[in-house]
Amino acid sequence: MKKRGVGFVLSLVLFGVLDELLGLFVRDKILNVAFAAIVTGLLIGVVLVIYGTFARNRWGLNFEQVNCPRCHALVPRVRIPKSRRGMFWGGWTCDKCGYEMDKWGNPITT
């Protein structure tokens, strides 16, 4: 089974467990399903952000300041995104040399 299949199955199991637990406290089934869906989505998002921070991928959070790999200029902490990818996933375009990098300082290949 592929990794995506495992994640989907685990999210369905988590959704089912949350729905059953909520059924003990709230008798309205529609509220249980809606709340279980929201909590499942939030938990999956938190797991993705935590994993992404340790794996240093696009889902993670970078709290360190980055230098440009080409000219070694310090990039500003407050950034103005110059592309849609930079707006959603983070990253910079160096003001001095125009080098485009992700939030970890790695080059962006298109």
N, CA, C and O of each residue as an XYZ file, in Angstrom:
440
protein
N       0.847     -1.178      0.000
C       0.000      0.000      0.000
C       0.891      1.239      0.000
O       1.938      1.265      0.647
N       0.465      2.254     -0.727
C       1.251      3.478     -0.807
C       1.103      4.287      0.475
O       0.187      4.063      1.266
N       2.023      5.231      0.667
C       1.975      6.070      1.859
C       0.709      6.913      1.908
O       0.164      7.139      2.988
N       0.237      7.376      0.775
C      -0.982      8.179      0.764
C      -2.163      7.355      1.236
O      -3.030      7.866      1.944
N      -2.210      6.097      0.858
C      -3.293      5.225      1.293
C      -3.286      5.021      2.790
O      -4.343      4.981      3.422
N      -2.097      4.892      3.365
C      -1.983      4.707      4.811
C      -2.457      5.952      5.543
O      -3.173      5.849      6.539
N      -2.067      7.119      5.064
C      -2.507      8.361      5.693
C      -4.006      8.544      5.608
O      -4.630      9.019      6.557
N      -4.590      8.175      4.483
C      -6.035      8.286      4.319
C      -6.763      7.341      5.269
O      -7.753      7.722      5.892
N      -6.270      6.108      5.377
C      -6.890      5.134      6.271
C      -6.768      5.595      7.725
O      -7.721      5.484      8.496
N      -5.584      6.116      8.102
C      -5.406      6.610      9.468
C      -6.326      7.795      9.768
O      -6.850      7.911     10.877
N      -6.521      8.672      8.785
C      -7.427      9.803      9.021
C      -8.869      9.329      9.162
O      -9.625      9.892      9.953
N      -9.263      8.301      8.406
C     -10.612      7.755      8.572
C     -10.792      7.104      9.945
O     -11.846      7.234     10.568
N      -9.754      6.404     10.410
C      -9.818      5.793     11.742
C      -9.922      6.876     12.809
O     -10.732      6.767     13.730
N      -9.107      7.921     12.689
C      -9.153      9.033     13.641
C     -10.531      9.696     13.629
O     -11.072     10.027     14.684
N     -11.094      9.888     12.439
C     -12.418     10.475     12.317
C     -13.462      9.596     13.013
O     -14.322     10.104     13.732
N     -13.388      8.295     12.803
C     -14.342      7.380     13.428
C     -14.240      7.369     14.938
O     -15.253      7.355     15.636
N     -12.999      7.376     15.449
C     -12.798      7.386     16.905
C     -13.342      8.681     17.508
O     -14.017      8.654     18.537
N     -13.052      9.800     16.872
C     -13.560     11.083     17.373
C     -15.084     11.134     17.329
O     -15.715     11.662     18.245
N     -15.670     10.594     16.280
C     -17.125     10.593     16.174
C     -17.756      9.759     17.287
O     -18.764     10.159     17.869
N     -17.176      8.620     17.578
C     -17.718      7.776     18.650
C     -17.545      8.422     20.025
O     -18.453      8.367     20.854
N     -16.389      9.030     20.269
C     -16.164      9.692     21.556
C     -17.109     10.872     21.749
O     -17.628     11.094     22.844
N     -17.327     11.624     20.678
C     -18.240     12.756     20.780
C     -19.676     12.295     20.987
O     -20.476     13.007     21.594
N     -20.005     11.114     20.488
C     -21.346     10.581     20.670
C     -21.687     10.340     22.132
O     -22.861     10.300     22.501
N     -20.661     10.180     22.967
C     -20.890     10.004     24.400
C     -21.328     11.302     25.072
O     -22.042     11.275     26.075
N     -20.904     12.429     24.525
C     -21.170     13.723     25.152
C     -22.295     14.500     24.486
O     -23.088     15.154     25.163
N     -22.366     14.432     23.167
C     -23.362     15.194     22.418
C     -24.218     14.201     21.633
O     -23.688     13.355     20.912
N     -25.527     14.302     21.773
C     -26.428     13.340     21.137
C     -26.742     13.687     19.683
O     -27.187     12.822     18.929
N     -26.519     14.923     19.284
C     -26.835     15.340     17.916
C     -25.764     14.801     16.962
O     -24.609     15.218     17.039
N     -26.130     13.888     16.072
C     -25.170     13.217     15.183
C     -24.549     14.182     14.176
O     -23.374     14.044     13.834
N     -25.328     15.165     13.695
C     -24.793     16.101     12.708
C     -23.687     16.949     13.324
O     -22.661     17.188     12.688
N     -23.890     17.407     14.560
C     -22.837     18.174     15.232
C     -21.602     17.314     15.473
O     -20.477     17.798     15.344
N     -21.796     16.053     15.820
C     -20.661     15.151     16.046
C     -19.831     14.992     14.780
O     -18.604     15.081     14.823
N     -20.494     14.760     13.661
C     -19.777     14.561     12.400
C     -19.043     15.831     12.001
O     -17.886     15.762     11.586
N     -19.677     16.978     12.115
C     -19.031     18.240     11.748
C     -17.836     18.526     12.650
O     -16.765     18.897     12.169
N     -18.019     18.356     13.949
C     -16.919     18.619     14.877
C     -15.782     17.618     14.677
O     -14.613     18.000     14.731
N     -16.105     16.344     14.448
C     -15.075     15.333     14.227
C     -14.293     15.628     12.947
O     -13.079     15.430     12.910
N     -14.969     16.096     11.905
C     -14.282     16.433     10.659
C     -13.337     17.607     10.860
O     -12.213     17.589     10.357
N     -13.776     18.625     11.586
C     -12.927     19.797     11.831
C     -11.713     19.424     12.674
O     -10.590     19.815     12.358
N     -11.937     18.670     13.745
C     -10.824     18.283     14.616
C      -9.851     17.372     13.884
O      -8.640     17.495     14.065
N     -10.361     16.452     13.054
C      -9.480     15.575     12.275
C      -8.604     16.401     11.341
O      -7.400     16.161     11.247
N      -9.198     17.371     10.650
C      -8.422     18.237      9.767
C      -7.362     19.037     10.508
O      -6.236     19.176     10.031
N      -7.719     19.562     11.670
C      -6.751     20.324     12.465
C      -5.612     19.440     12.970
O      -4.450     19.848     12.949
N      -5.941     18.242     13.420
C      -4.897     17.337     13.900
C      -3.952     16.920     12.780
O      -2.742     16.830     12.991
N      -4.487     16.667     11.601
C      -3.633     16.323     10.461
C      -2.735     17.504     10.115
O      -1.557     17.314      9.814
N      -3.278     18.731     10.154
C      -2.472     19.917      9.885
C      -1.357     20.107     10.893
O      -0.238     20.455     10.517
N      -1.641     19.886     12.166
C      -0.614     20.016     13.208
C       0.486     18.979     13.005
O       1.669     19.290     13.139
N       0.102     17.763     12.686
C       1.106     16.716     12.445
C       1.970     17.062     11.233
O       3.182     16.852     11.261
N       1.357     17.591     10.167
C       2.129     17.984      8.987
C       3.120     19.098      9.304
O       4.254     19.067      8.826
N       2.711     20.077     10.098
C       3.604     21.187     10.440
C       4.751     20.701     11.332
O       5.898     21.100     11.128
N       4.462     19.859     12.303
C       5.517     19.345     13.179
C       6.500     18.498     12.382
O       7.713     18.664     12.511
N       5.985     17.595     11.564
C       6.869     16.761     10.744
C       7.670     17.619      9.769
O       8.869     17.404      9.588
N       7.011     18.591      9.142
C       7.689     19.453      8.184
C       8.788     20.286      8.804
O       9.778     20.593      8.139
N       8.639     20.656     10.059
C       9.676     21.428     10.738
C      10.916     20.570     10.971
O      12.041     21.037     10.790
N      10.714     19.324     11.370
C      11.862     18.443     11.589
C      12.463     17.940     10.287
O      13.681     17.787     10.194
N      11.632     17.679      9.273
C      12.117     17.187      7.984
C      12.584     18.331      7.080
O      13.191     18.085      6.038
N      12.309     19.562      7.466
C      12.683     20.755      6.712
C      12.082     20.739      5.310
O      12.783     20.938      4.318
N      10.783     20.502      5.247
C      10.096     20.571      3.956
C       9.185     21.789      3.936
O       9.237     22.619      4.844
N       8.351     21.903      2.909
C       7.569     23.130      2.744
C       6.475     23.303      3.786
O       5.982     24.418      3.960
N       6.081     22.259      4.476
C       5.056     22.380      5.508
C       5.616     22.924      6.820
O       4.853     23.409      7.656
N       6.922     22.854      7.015
C       7.520     23.209      8.286
C       7.639     24.703      8.524
O       7.391     25.521      7.638
N       8.028     25.034      9.749
C       8.253     26.418     10.147
C       9.742     26.613     10.410
O      10.355     25.821     11.126
N      10.322     27.655      9.840
C      11.722     27.973     10.044
C      11.808     29.214     10.921
O      11.320     30.280     10.546
N      12.429     29.074     12.088
C      12.548     30.191     13.023
C      13.923     30.849     12.968
O      14.171     31.822     13.679
N      14.821     30.326     12.128
C      16.174     30.872     12.022
C      16.272     31.793     10.810
O      15.553     31.628      9.824
N      17.178     32.767     10.906
C      17.388     33.662      9.780
C      18.302     32.983      8.764
O      19.216     32.247      9.135
N      18.049     33.236      7.481
C      18.726     32.535      6.386
C      19.640     33.505      5.652
O      19.326     34.687      5.508
N      20.778     32.988      5.187
C      21.678     33.741      4.314
C      21.486     33.256      2.882
O      21.154     32.094      2.649
N      21.697     34.153      1.931
C      21.638     33.774      0.525
C      22.788     32.821      0.226
O      23.934     33.142      0.541
N      22.523     31.663     -0.368
C      23.602     30.720     -0.651
C      24.588     31.216     -1.707
O      25.737     30.777     -1.737
N      24.147     32.123     -2.567
C      25.033     32.590     -3.634
C      25.934     33.731     -3.169
O      27.153     33.649     -3.321
N      25.353     34.796     -2.604
C      26.158     35.972     -2.243
C      26.324     36.121     -0.735
O      26.986     37.059     -0.292
N      25.752     35.235      0.063
C      25.856     35.201      1.525
C      25.303     36.451      2.203
O      25.695     36.777      3.323
N      24.391     37.153      1.524
C      23.734     38.307      2.135
C      22.648     37.805      3.080
O      21.994     36.797      2.811
N      22.467     38.507      4.174
C      21.440     38.153      5.143
C      20.082     38.586      4.593
O      19.892     39.752      4.249
N      19.146     37.653      4.511
C      17.819     37.999      4.002
C      16.999     38.590      5.141
O      17.199     38.211      6.295
N      16.086     39.503      4.851
C      15.316     40.140      5.919
C      14.332     39.160      6.560
O      13.855     38.224      5.919
N      14.041     39.398      7.844
C      13.073     38.543      8.542
C      11.659     38.760      8.005
O      10.893     37.809      7.849
N      11.328     39.999      7.730
C      10.028     40.309      7.146
C      10.207     40.267      5.639
O      11.044     40.977      5.082
N       9.419     39.434      4.991
C       9.602     39.253      3.559
C       8.396     39.748      2.791
O       7.273     39.738      3.293
N       8.641     40.176      1.579
C       7.581     40.533      0.653
C       7.662     39.514     -0.479
O       8.607     39.541     -1.269
N       6.687     38.620     -0.566
C       6.759     37.570     -1.576
C       6.693     38.132     -2.986
O       5.921     39.049     -3.268
N       7.513     37.570     -3.868
C       7.548     38.009     -5.257
C       6.887     37.001     -6.189
O       6.816     37.231     -7.396
N       6.402     35.884     -5.641
C       5.725     34.879     -6.452
C       4.604     34.254     -5.627
O       4.540     34.421     -4.409
N       3.729     33.536     -6.312
C       2.640     32.858     -5.619
C       3.188     31.744     -4.732
O       2.692     31.524     -3.627
N       4.211     31.043     -5.216
C       4.826     29.990     -4.420
C       5.429     30.554     -3.142
O       5.280     29.964     -2.072
N       6.103     31.685     -3.246
C       6.671     32.331     -2.071
C       5.619     32.820     -1.100
O       5.845     32.849      0.110
N       4.470     33.205     -1.626
C       3.400     33.680     -0.767
C       2.819     32.531      0.060
O       2.552     32.701      1.250
N       2.621     31.371     -0.556
C       2.008     30.253      0.147
C       2.994     29.435      0.969
O       2.661     29.022      2.080
N       4.195     29.189      0.460
C       5.116     28.255      1.107
C       6.338     28.924      1.715
O       7.156     28.233      2.324
N       6.500     30.211      1.583
C       7.646     30.899      2.163
C       8.821     30.911      1.205
O       8.792     30.267      0.157
N       9.842     31.642      1.571
C      11.023     31.751      0.738
C      11.326     33.201      0.413
O      10.554     34.102      0.741
N      12.453     33.412     -0.230
C      12.904     34.755     -0.545
C      13.500     34.801     -1.929
O      13.882     33.782     -2.505
N      13.570     36.015     -2.450
C      14.374     36.329     -3.613
C      15.387     37.354     -3.128
O      15.011     38.423     -2.646
N      16.669     37.031     -3.252
C      17.731     37.898     -2.747
C      17.678     39.250     -3.456
O      17.600     39.312     -4.683
N      17.720     40.324     -2.680
C      17.687     41.670     -3.250
C      18.977     42.007     -3.979
O      18.965     42.809     -4.914
N      20.093     41.407     -3.568
C      21.384     41.744     -4.175
C      21.632     40.992     -5.478
O      22.030     41.596     -6.474
N      21.396     39.660     -5.482
C      21.763     38.867     -6.657
C      20.571     38.242     -7.380
O      20.747     37.661     -8.451
N      19.358     38.346     -6.821
C      18.174     37.814     -7.477
C      17.996     36.314     -7.347
O      17.171     35.726     -8.046
N      18.761     35.682     -6.458
C      18.685     34.231     -6.254
C      17.395     33.893     -5.510
O      17.069     34.525     -4.505
N      16.664     32.896     -6.004
C      15.404     32.505     -5.376
C      15.623     31.257     -4.523
O      16.159     30.254     -4.993
N      15.198     31.337     -3.259
C      15.407     30.230     -2.324
C      14.148     29.984     -1.517
O      13.281     30.850     -1.405
N      14.063     28.773     -0.951
C      12.915     28.465     -0.106
C      13.172     28.986      1.294
O      14.179     29.651      1.539
N      12.257     28.685      2.223
C      12.382     29.219      3.591
C      13.564     28.644      4.349
O      13.940     29.174      5.394
N      14.161     27.566      3.843
C      15.324     26.948      4.500
C      16.629     27.398      3.879
O      17.695     27.034      4.373
N      16.580     28.192      2.794
C      17.795     28.668      2.117
C      18.226     27.772      0.972
O      19.300     27.982      0.408
N      17.431     26.788      0.612
C      17.748     25.901     -0.512
C      17.290     26.529     -1.809
O      16.287     27.242     -1.818
N      18.007     26.282     -2.931
C      17.583     26.870     -4.202
C      16.247     26.301     -4.658
O      15.937     25.136     -4.411
N      15.473     27.128     -5.319
C      14.193     26.694     -5.863
C      14.409     26.319     -7.317
O      14.860     27.132     -8.124
N      14.079     25.078     -7.638
C      14.171     24.614     -9.018
C      12.761     24.518     -9.573
O      11.870     23.960     -8.934
N      12.565     25.057    -10.749
C      11.221     25.030    -11.335
C      11.128     23.980    -12.404
O      10.072     23.809    -13.012
